[in-house]
Amino acid sequence: MINITNVTKLIDSIYQNDINNLKIKKQSTQITINKVKISQKQNKILTTINDNKNNKKNINLINKEIKKKQNRETNNQVEHSSIYSTIISPMVGTFYKSSAPNEPSFIEVGEIAKPKQIVCIIEAMKLMNEIESEVTGEVVEILVQDGDIVDCGQALIKIKIK
């Protein structure tokens, strides 16, 4: 039987590392994953799963997870230019706009962020990691919702540099 959580973790690590092809065989199940470069900024993972036990339900769930991952990456790509800066998540974790549920947000859209100013917190393994701005500028957009799970490298906040 295919464990969907393990396969999605495997796919995530392929996205984050320099792995192009992977084949796994275990008893009657074979998983083949190929990363295909479509353009300079976009990768697509092609996954085929052959399971003699006819696990079509699991295969469909895995394919849905892959499509969600690819959609998240497409939606979270923010163009960089000389007038905008994007704060990127340095780790996988939970995004928080404030230090506690009843506390005010560190930063809101329209406010000015300064270097070394805390703009959010990423909770990872029960540790609260403060994320700071590196530039001075106006917060144009907060790209994730409070309490959302974020991936390493995911765009969090877009700032217009002043």
MODELLER restraints for C-alpha pairs under 7 A, 6 or more apart:
rsr = mdl.restraints
at = mdl.atoms
rsr.add(forms.Gaussian(group=physical.xy_distance, feature=features.Distance(at['CA:2:A'], at['CA:58:A']), mean=6.72, stdev=0.5))
rsr.add(forms.Gaussian(group=physical.xy_distance, feature=features.Distance(at['CA:4:A'], at['CA:58:A']), mean=6.88, stdev=0.5))
rsr.add(forms.Gaussian(group=physical.xy_distance, feature=features.Distance(at['CA:4:A'], at['CA:62:A']), mean=6.04, stdev=0.5))
rsr.add(forms.Gaussian(group=physical.xy_distance, feature=features.Distance(at['CA:8:A'], at['CA:65:A']), mean=6.92, stdev=0.5))
rsr.add(forms.Gaussian(group=physical.xy_distance, feature=features.Distance(at['CA:20:A'], at['CA:34:A']), mean=5.73, stdev=0.5))
rsr.add(forms.Gaussian(group=physical.xy_distance, feature=features.Distance(at['CA:20:A'], at['CA:35:A']), mean=4.85, stdev=0.5))
rsr.add(forms.Gaussian(group=physical.xy_distance, feature=features.Distance(at['CA:21:A'], at['CA:33:A']), mean=5.77, stdev=0.5))
rsr.add(forms.Gaussian(group=physical.xy_distance, feature=features.Distance(at['CA:21:A'], at['CA:34:A']), mean=4.54, stdev=0.5))
rsr.add(forms.Gaussian(group=physical.xy_distance, feature=features.Distance(at['CA:21:A'], at['CA:35:A']), mean=6.32, stdev=0.5))
rsr.add(forms.Gaussian(group=physical.xy_distance, feature=features.Distance(at['CA:22:A'], at['CA:32:A']), mean=5.80, stdev=0.5))
rsr.add(forms.Gaussian(group=physical.xy_distance, feature=features.Distance(at['CA:22:A'], at['CA:33:A']), mean=5.13, stdev=0.5))
rsr.add(forms.Gaussian(group=physical.xy_distance, feature=features.Distance(at['CA:22:A'], at['CA:34:A']), mean=6.48, stdev=0.5))
rsr.add(forms.Gaussian(group=physical.xy_distance, feature=features.Distance(at['CA:23:A'], at['CA:31:A']), mean=5.73, stdev=0.5))
rsr.add(forms.Gaussian(group=physical.xy_distance, feature=features.Distance(at['CA:23:A'], at['CA:32:A']), mean=4.48, stdev=0.5))
rsr.add(forms.Gaussian(group=physical.xy_distance, feature=features.Distance(at['CA:23:A'], at['CA:33:A']), mean=6.41, stdev=0.5))
rsr.add(forms.Gaussian(group=physical.xy_distance, feature=features.Distance(at['CA:24:A'], at['CA:30:A']), mean=5.62, stdev=0.5))
rsr.add(forms.Gaussian(group=physical.xy_distance, feature=features.Distance(at['CA:24:A'], at['CA:31:A']), mean=5.10, stdev=0.5))
rsr.add(forms.Gaussian(group=physical.xy_distance, feature=features.Distance(at['CA:24:A'], at['CA:32:A']), mean=6.45, stdev=0.5))
rsr.add(forms.Gaussian(group=physical.xy_distance, feature=features.Distance(at['CA:25:A'], at['CA:31:A']), mean=6.50, stdev=0.5))
rsr.add(forms.Gaussian(group=physical.xy_distance, feature=features.Distance(at['CA:28:A'], at['CA:51:A']), mean=5.93, stdev=0.5))
rsr.add(forms.Gaussian(group=physical.xy_distance, feature=features.Distance(at['CA:28:A'], at['CA:52:A']), mean=5.68, stdev=0.5))
rsr.add(forms.Gaussian(group=physical.xy_distance, feature=features.Distance(at['CA:29:A'], at['CA:50:A']), mean=5.67, stdev=0.5))
rsr.add(forms.Gaussian(group=physical.xy_distance, feature=features.Distance(at['CA:29:A'], at['CA:51:A']), mean=4.44, stdev=0.5))
rsr.add(forms.Gaussian(group=physical.xy_distance, feature=features.Distance(at['CA:29:A'], at['CA:52:A']), mean=6.63, stdev=0.5))
rsr.add(forms.Gaussian(group=physical.xy_distance, feature=features.Distance(at['CA:30:A'], at['CA:49:A']), mean=5.77, stdev=0.5))
rsr.add(forms.Gaussian(group=physical.xy_distance, feature=features.Distance(at['CA:30:A'], at['CA:50:A']), mean=5.19, stdev=0.5))
rsr.add(forms.Gaussian(group=physical.xy_distance, feature=features.Distance(at['CA:30:A'], at['CA:51:A']), mean=6.52, stdev=0.5))
rsr.add(forms.Gaussian(group=physical.xy_distance, feature=features.Distance(at['CA:31:A'], at['CA:48:A']), mean=5.91, stdev=0.5))
rsr.add(forms.Gaussian(group=physical.xy_distance, feature=features.Distance(at['CA:31:A'], at['CA:49:A']), mean=4.60, stdev=0.5))
rsr.add(forms.Gaussian(group=physical.xy_distance, feature=features.Distance(at['CA:31:A'], at['CA:50:A']), mean=6.56, stdev=0.5))
rsr.add(forms.Gaussian(group=physical.xy_distance, feature=features.Distance(at['CA:32:A'], at['CA:47:A']), mean=5.71, stdev=0.5))
rsr.add(forms.Gaussian(group=physical.xy_distance, feature=features.Distance(at['CA:32:A'], at['CA:48:A']), mean=5.29, stdev=0.5))
rsr.add(forms.Gaussian(group=physical.xy_distance, feature=features.Distance(at['CA:32:A'], at['CA:49:A']), mean=6.47, stdev=0.5))
rsr.add(forms.Gaussian(group=physical.xy_distance, feature=features.Distance(at['CA:33:A'], at['CA:45:A']), mean=6.64, stdev=0.5))
rsr.add(forms.Gaussian(group=physical.xy_distance, feature=features.Distance(at['CA:33:A'], at['CA:46:A']), mean=5.75, stdev=0.5))
rsr.add(forms.Gaussian(group=physical.xy_distance, feature=features.Distance(at['CA:33:A'], at['CA:47:A']), mean=4.58, stdev=0.5))
rsr.add(forms.Gaussian(group=physical.xy_distance, feature=features.Distance(at['CA:33:A'], at['CA:48:A']), mean=6.65, stdev=0.5))
rsr.add(forms.Gaussian(group=physical.xy_distance, feature=features.Distance(at['CA:34:A'], at['CA:45:A']), mean=5.62, stdev=0.5))
rsr.add(forms.Gaussian(group=physical.xy_distance, feature=features.Distance(at['CA:34:A'], at['CA:46:A']), mean=5.24, stdev=0.5))
rsr.add(forms.Gaussian(group=physical.xy_distance, feature=features.Distance(at['CA:34:A'], at['CA:47:A']), mean=6.56, stdev=0.5))
rsr.add(forms.Gaussian(group=physical.xy_distance, feature=features.Distance(at['CA:35:A'], at['CA:43:A']), mean=6.56, stdev=0.5))
rsr.add(forms.Gaussian(group=physical.xy_distance, feature=features.Distance(at['CA:35:A'], at['CA:44:A']), mean=5.73, stdev=0.5))
rsr.add(forms.Gaussian(group=physical.xy_distance, feature=features.Distance(at['CA:35:A'], at['CA:45:A']), mean=4.48, stdev=0.5))
rsr.add(forms.Gaussian(group=physical.xy_distance, feature=features.Distance(at['CA:35:A'], at['CA:46:A']), mean=6.37, stdev=0.5))
rsr.add(forms.Gaussian(group=physical.xy_distance, feature=features.Distance(at['CA:36:A'], at['CA:43:A']), mean=5.85, stdev=0.5))
rsr.add(forms.Gaussian(group=physical.xy_distance, feature=features.Distance(at['CA:36:A'], at['CA:44:A']), mean=5.33, stdev=0.5))
rsr.add(forms.Gaussian(group=physical.xy_distance, feature=features.Distance(at['CA:36:A'], at['CA:45:A']), mean=6.18, stdev=0.5))
rsr.add(forms.Gaussian(group=physical.xy_distance, feature=features.Distance(at['CA:37:A'], at['CA:43:A']), mean=4.76, stdev=0.5))
rsr.add(forms.Gaussian(group=physical.xy_distance, feature=features.Distance(at['CA:37:A'], at['CA:44:A']), mean=6.47, stdev=0.5))
rsr.add(forms.Gaussian(group=physical.xy_distance, feature=features.Distance(at['CA:38:A'], at['CA:44:A']), mean=6.96, stdev=0.5))
rsr.add(forms.Gaussian(group=physical.xy_distance, feature=features.Distance(at['CA:76:A'], at['CA:154:A']), mean=6.30, stdev=0.5))
rsr.add(forms.Gaussian(group=physical.xy_distance, feature=features.Distance(at['CA:76:A'], at['CA:155:A']), mean=5.73, stdev=0.5))
rsr.add(forms.Gaussian(group=physical.xy_distance, feature=features.Distance(at['CA:77:A'], at['CA:155:A']), mean=6.91, stdev=0.5))
rsr.add(forms.Gaussian(group=physical.xy_distance, feature=features.Distance(at['CA:83:A'], at['CA:160:A']), mean=5.80, stdev=0.5))
rsr.add(forms.Gaussian(group=physical.xy_distance, feature=features.Distance(at['CA:83:A'], at['CA:161:A']), mean=5.22, stdev=0.5))
rsr.add(forms.Gaussian(group=physical.xy_distance, feature=features.Distance(at['CA:84:A'], at['CA:158:A']), mean=6.89, stdev=0.5))
rsr.add(forms.Gaussian(group=physical.xy_distance, feature=features.Distance(at['CA:84:A'], at['CA:159:A']), mean=5.57, stdev=0.5))
rsr.add(forms.Gaussian(group=physical.xy_distance, feature=features.Distance(at['CA:84:A'], at['CA:160:A']), mean=4.48, stdev=0.5))
rsr.add(forms.Gaussian(group=physical.xy_distance, feature=features.Distance(at['CA:84:A'], at['CA:161:A']), mean=5.49, stdev=0.5))
rsr.add(forms.Gaussian(group=physical.xy_distance, feature=features.Distance(at['CA:85:A'], at['CA:158:A']), mean=5.94, stdev=0.5))
rsr.add(forms.Gaussian(group=physical.xy_distance, feature=features.Distance(at['CA:85:A'], at['CA:159:A']), mean=5.13, stdev=0.5))
rsr.add(forms.Gaussian(group=physical.xy_distance, feature=features.Distance(at['CA:85:A'], at['CA:160:A']), mean=6.37, stdev=0.5))
rsr.add(forms.Gaussian(group=physical.xy_distance, feature=features.Distance(at['CA:85:A'], at['CA:161:A']), mean=6.63, stdev=0.5))
rsr.add(forms.Gaussian(group=physical.xy_distance, feature=features.Distance(at['CA:86:A'], at['CA:155:A']), mean=6.38, stdev=0.5))
rsr.add(forms.Gaussian(group=physical.xy_distance, feature=features.Distance(at['CA:86:A'], at['CA:157:A']), mean=5.65, stdev=0.5))
rsr.add(forms.Gaussian(group=physical.xy_distance, feature=features.Distance(at['CA:86:A'], at['CA:158:A']), mean=4.49, stdev=0.5))
rsr.add(forms.Gaussian(group=physical.xy_distance, feature=features.Distance(at['CA:86:A'], at['CA:159:A']), mean=6.04, stdev=0.5))
rsr.add(forms.Gaussian(group=physical.xy_distance, feature=features.Distance(at['CA:87:A'], at['CA:133:A']), mean=6.97, stdev=0.5))
rsr.add(forms.Gaussian(group=physical.xy_distance, feature=features.Distance(at['CA:87:A'], at['CA:155:A']), mean=6.06, stdev=0.5))
rsr.add(forms.Gaussian(group=physical.xy_distance, feature=features.Distance(at['CA:87:A'], at['CA:156:A']), mean=5.56, stdev=0.5))
rsr.add(forms.Gaussian(group=physical.xy_distance, feature=features.Distance(at['CA:87:A'], at['CA:157:A']), mean=5.11, stdev=0.5))
rsr.add(forms.Gaussian(group=physical.xy_distance, feature=features.Distance(at['CA:87:A'], at['CA:158:A']), mean=6.41, stdev=0.5))
rsr.add(forms.Gaussian(group=physical.xy_distance, feature=features.Distance(at['CA:88:A'], at['CA:153:A']), mean=5.53, stdev=0.5))
rsr.add(forms.Gaussian(group=physical.xy_distance, feature=features.Distance(at['CA:88:A'], at['CA:154:A']), mean=5.53, stdev=0.5))
rsr.add(forms.Gaussian(group=physical.xy_distance, feature=features.Distance(at['CA:88:A'], at['CA:155:A']), mean=4.51, stdev=0.5))
rsr.add(forms.Gaussian(group=physical.xy_distance, feature=features.Distance(at['CA:88:A'], at['CA:156:A']), mean=5.52, stdev=0.5))
rsr.add(forms.Gaussian(group=physical.xy_distance, feature=features.Distance(at['CA:89:A'], at['CA:151:A']), mean=6.88, stdev=0.5))
rsr.add(forms.Gaussian(group=physical.xy_distance, feature=features.Distance(at['CA:89:A'], at['CA:152:A']), mean=5.36, stdev=0.5))
rsr.add(forms.Gaussian(group=physical.xy_distance, feature=features.Distance(at['CA:89:A'], at['CA:153:A']), mean=5.17, stdev=0.5))
rsr.add(forms.Gaussian(group=physical.xy_distance, feature=features.Distance(at['CA:89:A'], at['CA:154:A']), mean=5.36, stdev=0.5))
rsr.add(forms.Gaussian(group=physical.xy_distance, feature=features.Distance(at['CA:89:A'], at['CA:155:A']), mean=6.35, stdev=0.5))
rsr.add(forms.Gaussian(group=physical.xy_distance, feature=features.Distance(at['CA:89:A'], at['CA:156:A']), mean=6.37, stdev=0.5))
rsr.add(forms.Gaussian(group=physical.xy_distance, feature=features.Distance(at['CA:90:A'], at['CA:152:A']), mean=5.23, stdev=0.5))
rsr.add(forms.Gaussian(group=physical.xy_distance, feature=features.Distance(at['CA:90:A'], at['CA:153:A']), mean=5.95, stdev=0.5))
rsr.add(forms.Gaussian(group=physical.xy_distance, feature=features.Distance(at['CA:91:A'], at['CA:151:A']), mean=6.30, stdev=0.5))
rsr.add(forms.Gaussian(group=physical.xy_distance, feature=features.Distance(at['CA:91:A'], at['CA:152:A']), mean=4.14, stdev=0.5))
rsr.add(forms.Gaussian(group=physical.xy_distance, feature=features.Distance(at['CA:92:A'], at['CA:124:A']), mean=6.72, stdev=0.5))
rsr.add(forms.Gaussian(group=physical.xy_distance, feature=features.Distance(at['CA:92:A'], at['CA:150:A']), mean=5.55, stdev=0.5))
rsr.add(forms.Gaussian(group=physical.xy_distance, feature=features.Distance(at['CA:92:A'], at['CA:151:A']), mean=4.41, stdev=0.5))
rsr.add(forms.Gaussian(group=physical.xy_distance, feature=features.Distance(at['CA:92:A'], at['CA:152:A']), mean=4.84, stdev=0.5))
rsr.add(forms.Gaussian(group=physical.xy_distance, feature=features.Distance(at['CA:93:A'], at['CA:122:A']), mean=5.61, stdev=0.5))
rsr.add(forms.Gaussian(group=physical.xy_distance, feature=features.Distance(at['CA:93:A'], at['CA:123:A']), mean=5.21, stdev=0.5))
rsr.add(forms.Gaussian(group=physical.xy_distance, feature=features.Distance(at['CA:93:A'], at['CA:124:A']), mean=4.63, stdev=0.5))
rsr.add(forms.Gaussian(group=physical.xy_distance, feature=features.Distance(at['CA:93:A'], at['CA:149:A']), mean=5.59, stdev=0.5))
rsr.add(forms.Gaussian(group=physical.xy_distance, feature=features.Distance(at['CA:93:A'], at['CA:150:A']), mean=5.55, stdev=0.5))
rsr.add(forms.Gaussian(group=physical.xy_distance, feature=features.Distance(at['CA:93:A'], at['CA:151:A']), mean=6.83, stdev=0.5))
rsr.add(forms.Gaussian(group=physical.xy_distance, feature=features.Distance(at['CA:94:A'], at['CA:122:A']), mean=5.29, stdev=0.5))
rsr.add(forms.Gaussian(group=physical.xy_distance, feature=features.Distance(at['CA:94:A'], at['CA:123:A']), mean=5.00, stdev=0.5))
rsr.add(forms.Gaussian(group=physical.xy_distance, feature=features.Distance(at['CA:94:A'], at['CA:124:A']), mean=6.73, stdev=0.5))
rsr.add(forms.Gaussian(group=physical.xy_distance, feature=features.Distance(at['CA:94:A'], at['CA:147:A']), mean=5.79, stdev=0.5))
rsr.add(forms.Gaussian(group=physical.xy_distance, feature=features.Distance(at['CA:94:A'], at['CA:148:A']), mean=5.61, stdev=0.5))
rsr.add(forms.Gaussian(group=physical.xy_distance, feature=features.Distance(at['CA:94:A'], at['CA:149:A']), mean=4.44, stdev=0.5))
rsr.add(forms.Gaussian(group=physical.xy_distance, feature=features.Distance(at['CA:94:A'], at['CA:150:A']), mean=5.99, stdev=0.5))
rsr.add(forms.Gaussian(group=physical.xy_distance, feature=features.Distance(at['CA:95:A'], at['CA:121:A']), mean=5.96, stdev=0.5))
rsr.add(forms.Gaussian(group=physical.xy_distance, feature=features.Distance(at['CA:95:A'], at['CA:122:A']), mean=4.78, stdev=0.5))
rsr.add(forms.Gaussian(group=physical.xy_distance, feature=features.Distance(at['CA:95:A'], at['CA:123:A']), mean=6.68, stdev=0.5))
rsr.add(forms.Gaussian(group=physical.xy_distance, feature=features.Distance(at['CA:95:A'], at['CA:146:A']), mean=5.85, stdev=0.5))
rsr.add(forms.Gaussian(group=physical.xy_distance, feature=features.Distance(at['CA:95:A'], at['CA:147:A']), mean=5.28, stdev=0.5))
rsr.add(forms.Gaussian(group=physical.xy_distance, feature=features.Distance(at['CA:95:A'], at['CA:148:A']), mean=5.49, stdev=0.5))
rsr.add(forms.Gaussian(group=physical.xy_distance, feature=features.Distance(at['CA:95:A'], at['CA:149:A']), mean=6.21, stdev=0.5))
rsr.add(forms.Gaussian(group=physical.xy_distance, feature=features.Distance(at['CA:95:A'], at['CA:150:A']), mean=6.49, stdev=0.5))
rsr.add(forms.Gaussian(group=physical.xy_distance, feature=features.Distance(at['CA:96:A'], at['CA:120:A']), mean=5.79, stdev=0.5))
rsr.add(forms.Gaussian(group=physical.xy_distance, feature=features.Distance(at['CA:96:A'], at['CA:121:A']), mean=5.12, stdev=0.5))
rsr.add(forms.Gaussian(group=physical.xy_distance, feature=features.Distance(at['CA:96:A'], at['CA:122:A']), mean=6.28, stdev=0.5))
rsr.add(forms.Gaussian(group=physical.xy_distance, feature=features.Distance(at['CA:96:A'], at['CA:146:A']), mean=5.01, stdev=0.5))
rsr.add(forms.Gaussian(group=physical.xy_distance, feature=features.Distance(at['CA:96:A'], at['CA:147:A']), mean=5.60, stdev=0.5))
rsr.add(forms.Gaussian(group=physical.xy_distance, feature=features.Distance(at['CA:97:A'], at['CA:105:A']), mean=5.05, stdev=0.5))
rsr.add(forms.Gaussian(group=physical.xy_distance, feature=features.Distance(at['CA:97:A'], at['CA:106:A']), mean=5.99, stdev=0.5))
rsr.add(forms.Gaussian(group=physical.xy_distance, feature=features.Distance(at['CA:97:A'], at['CA:120:A']), mean=4.87, stdev=0.5))
rsr.add(forms.Gaussian(group=physical.xy_distance, feature=features.Distance(at['CA:97:A'], at['CA:121:A']), mean=6.56, stdev=0.5))
rsr.add(forms.Gaussian(group=physical.xy_distance, feature=features.Distance(at['CA:97:A'], at['CA:146:A']), mean=5.79, stdev=0.5))
rsr.add(forms.Gaussian(group=physical.xy_distance, feature=features.Distance(at['CA:98:A'], at['CA:104:A']), mean=5.98, stdev=0.5))
rsr.add(forms.Gaussian(group=physical.xy_distance, feature=features.Distance(at['CA:98:A'], at['CA:105:A']), mean=4.35, stdev=0.5))
rsr.add(forms.Gaussian(group=physical.xy_distance, feature=features.Distance(at['CA:98:A'], at['CA:106:A']), mean=5.46, stdev=0.5))
rsr.add(forms.Gaussian(group=physical.xy_distance, feature=features.Distance(at['CA:98:A'], at['CA:120:A']), mean=6.41, stdev=0.5))
rsr.add(forms.Gaussian(group=physical.xy_distance, feature=features.Distance(at['CA:106:A'], at['CA:118:A']), mean=6.54, stdev=0.5))
rsr.add(forms.Gaussian(group=physical.xy_distance, feature=features.Distance(at['CA:106:A'], at['CA:119:A']), mean=5.15, stdev=0.5))
rsr.add(forms.Gaussian(group=physical.xy_distance, feature=features.Distance(at['CA:106:A'], at['CA:120:A']), mean=6.16, stdev=0.5))
rsr.add(forms.Gaussian(group=physical.xy_distance, feature=features.Distance(at['CA:107:A'], at['CA:119:A']), mean=5.52, stdev=0.5))
rsr.add(forms.Gaussian(group=physical.xy_distance, feature=features.Distance(at['CA:108:A'], at['CA:139:A']), mean=6.87, stdev=0.5))
rsr.add(forms.Gaussian(group=physical.xy_distance, feature=features.Distance(at['CA:109:A'], at['CA:139:A']), mean=4.96, stdev=0.5))
rsr.add(forms.Gaussian(group=physical.xy_distance, feature=features.Distance(at['CA:109:A'], at['CA:140:A']), mean=5.56, stdev=0.5))
rsr.add(forms.Gaussian(group=physical.xy_distance, feature=features.Distance(at['CA:109:A'], at['CA:141:A']), mean=5.85, stdev=0.5))
rsr.add(forms.Gaussian(group=physical.xy_distance, feature=features.Distance(at['CA:109:A'], at['CA:142:A']), mean=6.86, stdev=0.5))
rsr.add(forms.Gaussian(group=physical.xy_distance, feature=features.Distance(at['CA:110:A'], at['CA:138:A']), mean=5.82, stdev=0.5))
rsr.add(forms.Gaussian(group=physical.xy_distance, feature=features.Distance(at['CA:110:A'], at['CA:139:A']), mean=5.29, stdev=0.5))
rsr.add(forms.Gaussian(group=physical.xy_distance, feature=features.Distance(at['CA:110:A'], at['CA:140:A']), mean=6.18, stdev=0.5))
rsr.add(forms.Gaussian(group=physical.xy_distance, feature=features.Distance(at['CA:111:A'], at['CA:138:A']), mean=5.60, stdev=0.5))
rsr.add(forms.Gaussian(group=physical.xy_distance, feature=features.Distance(at['CA:111:A'], at['CA:139:A']), mean=5.68, stdev=0.5))
rsr.add(forms.Gaussian(group=physical.xy_distance, feature=features.Distance(at['CA:112:A'], at['CA:136:A']), mean=6.97, stdev=0.5))
rsr.add(forms.Gaussian(group=physical.xy_distance, feature=features.Distance(at['CA:112:A'], at['CA:137:A']), mean=5.35, stdev=0.5))
rsr.add(forms.Gaussian(group=physical.xy_distance, feature=features.Distance(at['CA:112:A'], at['CA:138:A']), mean=4.38, stdev=0.5))
rsr.add(forms.Gaussian(group=physical.xy_distance, feature=features.Distance(at['CA:112:A'], at['CA:139:A']), mean=6.16, stdev=0.5))
rsr.add(forms.Gaussian(group=physical.xy_distance, feature=features.Distance(at['CA:113:A'], at['CA:133:A']), mean=6.60, stdev=0.5))
rsr.add(forms.Gaussian(group=physical.xy_distance, feature=features.Distance(at['CA:113:A'], at['CA:136:A']), mean=5.41, stdev=0.5))
rsr.add(forms.Gaussian(group=physical.xy_distance, feature=features.Distance(at['CA:113:A'], at['CA:137:A']), mean=5.41, stdev=0.5))
rsr.add(forms.Gaussian(group=physical.xy_distance, feature=features.Distance(at['CA:113:A'], at['CA:138:A']), mean=6.09, stdev=0.5))
rsr.add(forms.Gaussian(group=physical.xy_distance, feature=features.Distance(at['CA:113:A'], at['CA:139:A']), mean=6.64, stdev=0.5))
rsr.add(forms.Gaussian(group=physical.xy_distance, feature=features.Distance(at['CA:114:A'], at['CA:133:A']), mean=6.32, stdev=0.5))
rsr.add(forms.Gaussian(group=physical.xy_distance, feature=features.Distance(at['CA:114:A'], at['CA:135:A']), mean=5.90, stdev=0.5))
rsr.add(forms.Gaussian(group=physical.xy_distance, feature=features.Distance(at['CA:114:A'], at['CA:136:A']), mean=4.34, stdev=0.5))
rsr.add(forms.Gaussian(group=physical.xy_distance, feature=features.Distance(at['CA:114:A'], at['CA:137:A']), mean=6.76, stdev=0.5))
rsr.add(forms.Gaussian(group=physical.xy_distance, feature=features.Distance(at['CA:115:A'], at['CA:133:A']), mean=5.06, stdev=0.5))
rsr.add(forms.Gaussian(group=physical.xy_distance, feature=features.Distance(at['CA:115:A'], at['CA:134:A']), mean=4.57, stdev=0.5))
rsr.add(forms.Gaussian(group=physical.xy_distance, feature=features.Distance(at['CA:115:A'], at['CA:135:A']), mean=4.86, stdev=0.5))
rsr.add(forms.Gaussian(group=physical.xy_distance, feature=features.Distance(at['CA:115:A'], at['CA:136:A']), mean=5.79, stdev=0.5))
rsr.add(forms.Gaussian(group=physical.xy_distance, feature=features.Distance(at['CA:116:A'], at['CA:132:A']), mean=5.17, stdev=0.5))
rsr.add(forms.Gaussian(group=physical.xy_distance, feature=features.Distance(at['CA:116:A'], at['CA:133:A']), mean=5.47, stdev=0.5))
rsr.add(forms.Gaussian(group=physical.xy_distance, feature=features.Distance(at['CA:116:A'], at['CA:134:A']), mean=6.13, stdev=0.5))
rsr.add(forms.Gaussian(group=physical.xy_distance, feature=features.Distance(at['CA:117:A'], at['CA:132:A']), mean=5.15, stdev=0.5))
rsr.add(forms.Gaussian(group=physical.xy_distance, feature=features.Distance(at['CA:117:A'], at['CA:133:A']), mean=5.50, stdev=0.5))
rsr.add(forms.Gaussian(group=physical.xy_distance, feature=features.Distance(at['CA:118:A'], at['CA:130:A']), mean=6.20, stdev=0.5))
rsr.add(forms.Gaussian(group=physical.xy_distance, feature=features.Distance(at['CA:118:A'], at['CA:131:A']), mean=5.58, stdev=0.5))
rsr.add(forms.Gaussian(group=physical.xy_distance, feature=features.Distance(at['CA:118:A'], at['CA:132:A']), mean=4.25, stdev=0.5))
rsr.add(forms.Gaussian(group=physical.xy_distance, feature=features.Distance(at['CA:118:A'], at['CA:133:A']), mean=6.44, stdev=0.5))
rsr.add(forms.Gaussian(group=physical.xy_distance, feature=features.Distance(at['CA:119:A'], at['CA:131:A']), mean=5.96, stdev=0.5))
rsr.add(forms.Gaussian(group=physical.xy_distance, feature=features.Distance(at['CA:119:A'], at['CA:132:A']), mean=5.55, stdev=0.5))
rsr.add(forms.Gaussian(group=physical.xy_distance, feature=features.Distance(at['CA:119:A'], at['CA:133:A']), mean=6.38, stdev=0.5))
rsr.add(forms.Gaussian(group=physical.xy_distance, feature=features.Distance(at['CA:120:A'], at['CA:130:A']), mean=6.17, stdev=0.5))
rsr.add(forms.Gaussian(group=physical.xy_distance, feature=features.Distance(at['CA:120:A'], at['CA:131:A']), mean=5.41, stdev=0.5))
rsr.add(forms.Gaussian(group=physical.xy_distance, feature=features.Distance(at['CA:121:A'], at['CA:128:A']), mean=6.19, stdev=0.5))
rsr.add(forms.Gaussian(group=physical.xy_distance, feature=features.Distance(at['CA:121:A'], at['CA:129:A']), mean=5.40, stdev=0.5))
rsr.add(forms.Gaussian(group=physical.xy_distance, feature=features.Distance(at['CA:121:A'], at['CA:130:A']), mean=4.60, stdev=0.5))
rsr.add(forms.Gaussian(group=physical.xy_distance, feature=features.Distance(at['CA:121:A'], at['CA:131:A']), mean=5.70, stdev=0.5))
rsr.add(forms.Gaussian(group=physical.xy_distance, feature=features.Distance(at['CA:122:A'], at['CA:128:A']), mean=5.95, stdev=0.5))
rsr.add(forms.Gaussian(group=physical.xy_distance, feature=features.Distance(at['CA:122:A'], at['CA:129:A']), mean=5.13, stdev=0.5))
rsr.add(forms.Gaussian(group=physical.xy_distance, feature=features.Distance(at['CA:122:A'], at['CA:130:A']), mean=6.58, stdev=0.5))
rsr.add(forms.Gaussian(group=physical.xy_distance, feature=features.Distance(at['CA:123:A'], at['CA:129:A']), mean=6.00, stdev=0.5))
rsr.add(forms.Gaussian(group=physical.xy_distance, feature=features.Distance(at['CA:135:A'], at['CA:161:A']), mean=6.85, stdev=0.5))
rsr.add(forms.Gaussian(group=physical.xy_distance, feature=features.Distance(at['CA:136:A'], at['CA:161:A']), mean=5.97, stdev=0.5))
rsr.add(forms.Gaussian(group=physical.xy_distance, feature=features.Distance(at['CA:136:A'], at['CA:162:A']), mean=6.15, stdev=0.5))
rsr.add(forms.Gaussian(group=physical.xy_distance, feature=features.Distance(at['CA:137:A'], at['CA:159:A']), mean=5.77, stdev=0.5))
rsr.add(forms.Gaussian(group=physical.xy_distance, feature=features.Distance(at['CA:137:A'], at['CA:160:A']), mean=5.21, stdev=0.5))
rsr.add(forms.Gaussian(group=physical.xy_distance, feature=features.Distance(at['CA:137:A'], at['CA:161:A']), mean=4.22, stdev=0.5))
rsr.add(forms.Gaussian(group=physical.xy_distance, feature=features.Distance(at['CA:137:A'], at['CA:162:A']), mean=4.79, stdev=0.5))
rsr.add(forms.Gaussian(group=physical.xy_distance, feature=features.Distance(at['CA:138:A'], at['CA:159:A']), mean=5.43, stdev=0.5))
rsr.add(forms.Gaussian(group=physical.xy_distance, feature=features.Distance(at['CA:138:A'], at['CA:160:A']), mean=5.14, stdev=0.5))
rsr.add(forms.Gaussian(group=physical.xy_distance, feature=features.Distance(at['CA:138:A'], at['CA:161:A']), mean=6.63, stdev=0.5))
rsr.add(forms.Gaussian(group=physical.xy_distance, feature=features.Distance(at['CA:139:A'], at['CA:158:A']), mean=6.12, stdev=0.5))
rsr.add(forms.Gaussian(group=physical.xy_distance, feature=features.Distance(at['CA:139:A'], at['CA:159:A']), mean=4.47, stdev=0.5))
rsr.add(forms.Gaussian(group=physical.xy_distance, feature=features.Distance(at['CA:139:A'], at['CA:160:A']), mean=6.39, stdev=0.5))
rsr.add(forms.Gaussian(group=physical.xy_distance, feature=features.Distance(at['CA:140:A'], at['CA:158:A']), mean=5.60, stdev=0.5))
rsr.add(forms.Gaussian(group=physical.xy_distance, feature=features.Distance(at['CA:140:A'], at['CA:159:A']), mean=5.35, stdev=0.5))
rsr.add(forms.Gaussian(group=physical.xy_distance, feature=features.Distance(at['CA:140:A'], at['CA:160:A']), mean=6.25, stdev=0.5))
rsr.add(forms.Gaussian(group=physical.xy_distance, feature=features.Distance(at['CA:141:A'], at['CA:157:A']), mean=5.84, stdev=0.5))
rsr.add(forms.Gaussian(group=physical.xy_distance, feature=features.Distance(at['CA:141:A'], at['CA:158:A']), mean=5.13, stdev=0.5))
rsr.add(forms.Gaussian(group=physical.xy_distance, feature=features.Distance(at['CA:142:A'], at['CA:156:A']), mean=6.15, stdev=0.5))
rsr.add(forms.Gaussian(group=physical.xy_distance, feature=features.Distance(at['CA:142:A'], at['CA:157:A']), mean=4.52, stdev=0.5))
rsr.add(forms.Gaussian(group=physical.xy_distance, feature=features.Distance(at['CA:142:A'], at['CA:158:A']), mean=6.39, stdev=0.5))
rsr.add(forms.Gaussian(group=physical.xy_distance, feature=features.Distance(at['CA:143:A'], at['CA:155:A']), mean=6.76, stdev=0.5))
rsr.add(forms.Gaussian(group=physical.xy_distance, feature=features.Distance(at['CA:143:A'], at['CA:156:A']), mean=5.10, stdev=0.5))
rsr.add(forms.Gaussian(group=physical.xy_distance, feature=features.Distance(at['CA:143:A'], at['CA:157:A']), mean=5.56, stdev=0.5))
rsr.add(forms.Gaussian(group=physical.xy_distance, feature=features.Distance(at['CA:144:A'], at['CA:156:A']), mean=5.94, stdev=0.5))
